[in-house]
């Protein structure tokens, strides 16, 4: 006869980060329903309770990656939820917020519902796909509002999108989103600026991605997006901010009382345009481009000061043979969800940012930004999505061992720390010993 399922699980003997701060001498108890019951000192095991000894390791909330591309349905050969969600667990991520940037775009409630159903039994982490904000989908926005955290709008051309062509089109799209009460998440690069840069660059610099997609492309587009959002009353979140100037524009808009926020990505906090250009096989070609050391350090300073509060990977894998094409033919984007937690430790170490800041940027901050109840925090009533990590244990990135489909990484060979030892989703073990374990239990977070 099978042993009865424990009524609860007690985690003790480690350091706890609750999503906002470190707790001293605390333990955590979750119920058999996968919900956190208690967090605090002095918790003793209950009869029949499963006790997890942390042996001094860090226990923290499962990470929330607010920006991934898993390309399902349509391009699973590049990445689907089966491999992408396993990669997420490897990086300590238990919730992904995903953008469909290949056909079919999520332009209707029916498409969103079909996608949400199709991922049951496939995704090993919880998921919240975004809708797509396009002219042919504006009439569906009200019906989509309860099915997704926001709708994605490409203001400039990027993988799978041509970008907004006129200000009038942006006004129409942002107005429709505002009327439907749904937030806009935007890729901000200005096509006219990029076209002009391409015409002006000399032949020796024709493969400098940071010159072809320059600082001005982002700052111009962010300025336009903020102006339109203010004009029509839209809520705006600017994704993957790559420039110090762009981040300051978003911060200033927020200080003026506008519903404008933004996030950056680990590569903009760790890399420079020179390093991206020198990488072989176009491995660090990404949109927006990686910019200067001044932009990198400036973004890190804003994160340190609590002005820029959210980080998402923009995980966007392509087969390496496609990346290895001549520069102009190579797609932009690279995998990174499978290393998110170690990369955030690297951000903190490199820029002397308090660990609370870098960890909250991928736990409580994105959960709050996008209204994910019960995610990103360790508190009574929250989901018991947990990561155990030995903070001091260093490792070298070996790309072939990563779970995501592409089997390569721009961080191959990097020495990092903070690789998750174990991950629990809803109180049940989901990652242990370097691999996914247990049932496939990921669930949709919308409708809530």
N, C-alpha and C positions, 0 to 999 in steps of 0.2 A: 504494500500500500504506500502511495506517495506521501512524503512528509508534508504536513500542512504548511501553507505559505505563511512566512512571518507576518505578524500583525504590523510590524514597523521595522525600520532600520535606523541604527544609531551610528553616526560618524563621530569619532573622537580621536584625540591624541595628535591633532595637527593645528595648523594655523588657518583661520577662516577669513576670507575676504567676501563680504556680503553683497558686492556689487558697487558699493560706495566707499567702504572703509574696512580696515582690518579689525577683527574682534579678538580680544585677548582671552585666552584660556576658555574658549567656547567649544561646544559640541553642537551637532545638528541631528534632529530626528525627523524622518519622513514616514508617512503612513503607507500602508499597502496600496492606497489609491494613488501613490505617486505625488502627493502634495506634502510640502514641508509643514510640520506640526510645531516644532520648537527650535529655536536657535539661542544658545546662551551657555553660561557656565553651570556646572554642577549637575548635568544631566546624567542619570544612572540608567543602566539597561533595564528594560522591562522584561517580564517572563516571556520566553520564547522569541525575544527580539534578536534580529541579526545585527551583530556588532561589527563595524568596519573600522579597523585600526589604521590610522593614517600615518603612523610612524614619523611624525614631524613634518609631513608634506603639507602643501597648501591645498585647501579645498575652496573652490570658488564656483560661481555660477557658470553654466554652459554659455559659451559665447554666442552672440547674436551677430551674424554677418549680414549687414543690411544691403549688400550689393554683390550678387553673384549672377553668372550666366551659365545655366546648366543645359540650355539648348534642347529641351525636351518639351513638346514633340518637335521632330523635324530634323535635328542634327545630332542625334545621340552618338554618332560616330566620333564627334568631337568631345562631347561630355553629356551624359545623362544623369538622372537622379541616382541610379544605382551606384555608379562610381563616384559621382560628385558628392553624395551624402556620406559615403565612406571616407572620402578625402576630408570632408568637414569634420568628422569625428577625430580623425588623425590630428587636426588642428585645434581641437577643443571646442568646436562649434556644434551646438545642438539645435540652433534655429537658423534657417537661411531665408533671406528675402530675395526673390529671384526675378530677373528681367528676361523676358522672351525677346531676343533681338534678331530672331530669324523667323520666317513664316512657319506657322500662322501667328501673327501678332495677336495679343490678347485685347481685342477691340470690342468685345461684347460679353455680356453676362454668360451666354451659353458657352462661349469658348473658355471662359474662366472656370465655369462649373465642370466642364468636360476635363480640363486639365487637372483640377483639384481631385476629381474622382480617379483619374488615371494614375495618380501618384501614390494612392493607397496601396500598401504592400510592396512599394518600390523604394521609397525614401526612408533612410535610416535616421533622419533627423526631422524635426518639425519644419514646416514650410509655409511661406506666405508670398505667393507670386504677386507681382505688380500687374496692374492693367497697363494698356498701351494708350497713349494720348495722341490720336491722329484724327484728321478731318473726317474720315469715314466712320469714326466711332463715337463722335460727340453725342449723338442721340442716345447712346447706350450708357452714358456715364452714370446717370442716376441709378440704373439697375445694377451697375458694377460697384457702386459705392460700398456696399456691405460685404463684397467678396474679395477685397484687396486693400492693402494699407495705403496705397497711393497709385497714381498713374504716371508712367514714364514718358517724358517728351525729349526728343533729340533736337536741340536747337542748332546743332552743327552736324555735319556728316560724320559718321563713324560706322563701325561694323554693323551692317544690316540696316542702315538708316541714312537717308539723304539730307536730313536736317530741315528746319523751318526756312521757307523761302522769303517770306515777307513779314514785316511787323504786324500787318493786318491779320495774317494767319496766326501769329502768336496771340494776339488779342482774342481772336475767336476761340482758340483752344483754351487759354487760361480762363476766359469768361465762362466757358461751358463747365470747366472743372469747378470753378467757384460756385456756380449755380447748383451743381450737384453735391457740393459740400465735400469734395475730395481733394486731397493734397496733390500737388504736382512735384515730381522729382525730375530734375533736369540735367541733361548733359549739355554744358555750356561751352561752346566754341563757335566763333563767328565765321561762316563760310567765306564771306567777302575778304576778311583779313587773311584767311588761309590761302585763298586764291591769289591775293596780291603777294603774299610771301613766296609762293611757288614761282610766280613770274619774276621776282627780283633776285632769288637765290642764284649764285653762280654754280657752275657745273661741279666744282670741287666740294661744294656743300649740299649737293642735291640729295644726299641720303641722311642729312642731319634732321632727324624728326622734330627736334626742338626748335629748329629754324623754320620748318614748314608749318608747324602748329605752334606759333610763338605765344609769348605771354599775352600780347595784345588780343589774340583771338579769344582767350578765356575772359579777360577782364572786360572787353567790349560786350561779349555775350552776357556775362553776369549782370553788367549794368543795364542792358536792355531787359533782361528777365525781371530784375527787381523793379524797374520802372513800370513794366506792364502788370506785374503782380500787384503793385501799389494802386495802379489805375483801376483795375477791375476787382480788387479785393480777393485775390487768389492766395492760397497758402503755398509757399514755395520752399523746396529743399534742393540745394545745389549739390550734386554728387561729385565725387572724386576731384575736389579742388586741388589744383597743382601749383598755384601761384600764391605768393604772399599777398599781392595786391587784391586778388580775387577774394581771398579769405577775409581781408579787412573790409571789403565792400559788403560782404554778407554780414559781418559783425556789426558794421555801422548801421545797416538796415534794421537789424534786430534791435539795436539800441534806440532807434527812432520809433520803435513800437510796431514795426511791420512783422507779419508772420513769415519771416524769412530765416532759414537755417541752412546749414551746410555740413558736409563731411569731407574727409580726405581719405587717402589710402596709404598702406604701409610703404609702398615704393616711393611715394612723394616725400616721405619722412626719412628714407634711408639711402636714396640714390640721387645722382646728379645726371644732367643731360650728357656730360662727357662720358660717364660710366655707361649710360644706356647706349650711346653711339658706339662705344668700343666693344660692346658685348657681341659675341659671335652669333651668327644665324638669326639675327634680328630678335634675339630672345627678350630684349627689354623694350621692344617697340610696342607702345601702348598709347591709347587716346584717353584723355589729353596726354601730350608728351611729358616726360620727366624734364624738369626745368633746371635752374641753376642751384648751386650750393646755397646762395642767399635765399632762394625760395624754399629749399628744403629746411634750412635752419630756421627761417621765419615761421613756417608752418608748425615746426616743432615747438617754437616759443609760444605760439598761440595755444597749442595743445597744453603746454605746461602751465600757462596762465588760466586755463579753463575757459578760454574764449572760443576755441574750436574744440568741440566735445565728442564728436562721433567719427569713427574710422570703420570703413568697410573695404573688402579686398578688391572688388571689381574682378573677381575670378572669371577669366575668359579664355579657356584653353583652345588651342588649335594643334593639330598634329605637327610634329617638329619638321617634317618634310615640307609642310606649307610655310612654316616660319623661315625655312632655309632658302626660300626663293630670293631672287634679287629684291632689294629693298622695296621698290615701288610695287611689287607684286605680293609682298609678304603681308599677311593679315596682322592687325594690331590686337594685342591682348596676350595674357599669359596666366597660367594657373598659380594660385596662391592661397586658396581657402584651407588647403591641407597643412599650412604652416602659420596660420594666423596668430595663435598664441605665442609661439616662439618669436615671431617677427615683432610682436608688441613688446616682449621683453627686450628685444634688440633696440627698439625705438627708445624705450626708457633708459637703457644703459648708455646708448650713444649720446643722448641729449640731456642726461641727468634729470629726467622727468620723474617725479614721484610715482611709484608703482600704482598707487590708487588712481592716478589720472589715466595712465595708459590702459589699465584693466577696465575701468569704468567706461572708457570709450568704445569697448567692444562687448559690454554687458548691459548695465543699467541705462546708459545714455541712448543707444539705439532703440532699446525696448521702449523707453519713455517717448522718444521722438516719434515713433510710429505706432504707439498705442498698443503694444503687445502685453496684455495683462498677464501677470504671473511669470514673466520672462526677465532674465538678466539680473535677478536679485535672489538672495537667500533670506527669506523672511516667511513667517507663518502665512499659509495660504498660497504661496508661490509654488510653481512646478518644481519638483525635485530634479532639475537638470543640473548635474554636478560634474565638475572636473577635478581630479586629483593630479597634482603635478609636483615633481621634485624640482624646485626652483633653481637649484645649483647644478643639476645634472646637465652637462654639455654634450652635444652630439654634432656630427657633421652631416649636412644634408646630402643624401644619396637619392638622386632623382628617380632612378629605376624602382626604388622601393616605395614610392609614394602611391597612394591608392587611386588618385584621380586618373582618368583614362589616358592622358597624354604621355605619362611616364617621363616627363622632363620638367625642369624647373629653372627659372632665372637665378635661383638661389643655390643651385647645385654647387657643392663644395664649401658653402658658408658654414662657419661654426656658430651654432646658436645654442640657447638654453631654454628650458621650460617646455619640453615636449610632454604632452599629457600621458600619464601612466594608465589612468582609467577614466572612463566617461560613463555617466549614468543619464538616461533619458527617462523622465517620469519615475525616478527611483529604481529603475531596472538597469542592470549593467548593459552597456551598448558597445564599449570599446575596452579591450584589455589585452595585454601582451602583444601590442603592435598590430592588432587586427580587430575587425568588427565581430561582435559576439551577440548571441541571443536573437530573438525574433525581430523582424523588421517592423518597427513600431511608430515611425514618423506619421504625424497627422497634420492636416491643414489647420491653420490658425484663424482663417476667415472662411465663412462668417463666424464671428465671435459668439 
